[in-house]
Amino acid sequence: MADGKLLVAIGLVLVTAGLVVNYAPGLISWFGHLPGDIRIEDQHRFVFIPITSMLVVSLILTLIINLFFHR
């Protein structure tokens, strides 16, 4: 029973993320432009390592998971 609820929750998160990306891209325009995100550009190469952005996303997801799944 819990597996079905988890799949529905994951689906809702994906649909919400898709709607935000399509209809409100300004809400996520900060992603990849924070201090600490590494961008290396060359004539033939482009390397992007979003260290700080991933830390922020990890922190937000950890807070959300602890709020909803705290026992």
C-alpha positions as CSV (number, residue, x, y, z in Angstrom):
1,M,0.0,0.0,0.0
2,A,2.8,2.4,0.8
3,D,4.5,1.7,-2.5
4,G,1.5,3.0,-4.4
5,K,1.4,6.2,-2.4
6,L,5.1,6.8,-3.0
7,L,4.6,6.4,-6.7
8,V,1.7,8.8,-6.7
9,A,3.8,11.3,-4.7
10,I,6.7,11.0,-7.1
11,G,4.4,11.5,-10.1
12,L,2.9,14.6,-8.5
13,V,6.3,16.1,-7.9
14,L,7.4,15.4,-11.5
15,V,4.2,17.0,-12.9
16,T,4.6,20.0,-10.6
17,A,8.3,20.4,-11.7
18,G,7.3,20.1,-15.4
19,L,4.6,22.8,-14.9
20,V,7.1,25.1,-13.2
21,V,9.7,24.7,-15.9
22,N,7.2,25.3,-18.7
23,Y,5.1,28.1,-17.2
24,A,7.3,29.9,-14.6
25,P,10.9,29.5,-15.6
26,G,11.8,32.5,-13.5
27,L,11.3,30.5,-10.4
28,I,14.3,28.3,-11.2
29,S,16.5,30.8,-13.0
30,W,18.8,30.9,-9.9
31,F,19.8,27.3,-10.5
32,G,23.4,27.1,-11.8
33,H,24.2,30.8,-11.2
34,L,25.0,30.7,-7.5
35,P,28.5,31.5,-6.2
36,G,30.3,28.2,-6.0
37,D,28.9,26.7,-9.2
38,I,31.8,25.9,-11.5
39,R,31.6,26.9,-15.2
40,I,34.6,26.2,-17.4
41,E,34.2,27.3,-21.0
42,D,36.6,26.8,-23.9
43,Q,36.3,27.1,-27.6
44,H,35.5,23.4,-27.9
45,R,34.4,22.4,-24.4
46,F,31.9,23.4,-21.7
47,V,32.1,22.0,-18.2
48,F,29.4,22.8,-15.6
49,I,29.5,21.6,-12.0
50,P,26.6,23.0,-9.9
51,I,28.1,22.3,-6.5
52,T,26.3,25.1,-4.5
53,S,23.0,24.6,-6.4
54,M,23.0,20.9,-5.6
55,L,23.7,21.7,-1.9
56,V,20.7,24.0,-1.8
57,V,18.5,21.4,-3.5
58,S,19.7,18.7,-1.1
59,L,19.0,20.9,1.9
60,I,15.4,21.7,0.6
61,L,14.7,18.1,-0.1
62,T,16.0,17.0,3.3
63,L,13.8,19.5,5.1
64,I,10.7,18.4,3.1
65,I,11.4,14.7,3.7
66,N,11.9,15.2,7.4
67,L,8.7,17.3,7.7
68,F,6.5,14.7,5.9
69,F,8.1,11.4,6.9
70,H,9.2,12.2,10.5
71,R,8.1,9.4,12.9
